[in-house]
């Protein structure tokens, strides 16, 4: 077995819109932003991940920063290949006299089309993987949270990532009903940028919007333990000069209200499509939140108020999907029918 392991390697990858996570030997070995920096003069990749993210918004005309994934799917096929290839290189598993046969399980949105799924598969193949399997995000999130997805019991998962919000009811190892909407972390950032421009006449970038979301982001206008106001730096729309203002969580709750309402509507629609027996199970167990978006302050209480159900936030929600993908890979025989 030890000899075989030299020539056969297995990786689990959560290829996310905002971040990509790679699990090898049950450990998270890579957790990097899904971004690539390209030197336009030589057409060569300069950096991937955190280093490329540092260049984003601060690059000159010769350097282009590209996010290969949009809305949870591949938007730039060539750059996605580079991203996957570089992530695999970062694991160091291919540094041997004979490159190993690589088997990968990659997490994909539940609403992905056949064309989009094929793009993910071909990108991984071009990056060196010999065998590629797919698992849907809500199923991976449920496994990562610790839910026994094989039981005849209904569980509702809401996974809010960077590109999509995935809502699904799971029972007996399958997705009974689901909804995937392209309203998630990236849209929250756009909401904040638009709000700052309209209300404060200040232009900020995506990275600054992300910092605002993390520092004072909220889903409700009233919090028991509110965060301190956040100093936001940008460019004055009228004068063109650098400017700083203080932003509070109530403003951000107002900015994000419409997008969060769309996620609430998707949850209610999925509940309306749920068979009665499974609805009874969900009434008992509640709703499970995963993904980076679930960390938004007050989101759990807002969804609980809207649905009149208990809402649980997963432990380490940012890595719940990746952890579930890794468990599915490790227990391949047990979950083989979940992986296609």
Secondary structure, DSSP 8 states (H G I E B T S, - for coil): -HHHHHHEEEEEEEE-SSEEEEEETTEEEEEEES-EEEETTTTEEEEETHHHHHHTTS--TTEEEE--EETTEES-HHHHHHHHHHHHHHTTTT-SSS--EEEEEEEE-TT--HHHHHHHHHHHHHTT-SEEEEEEHHHHHHHHHT--TTSS--EEEEEE-SS-EEEEEEETTEEEEEEEES-SHHHHHHHHHHHHHHHH-EE--HHHHHHHHHHH-BSSS--TT----EEEEEEETTT-SEEEEEE-HHHHHHHHHHHHHHHHHHHHHHHHTS-HHHHHHHHHH-EEEESGGGGSBTHHHHHHHHH-S-EEE-TTGGGHHHHHHHHHHHTHHHHGGG--
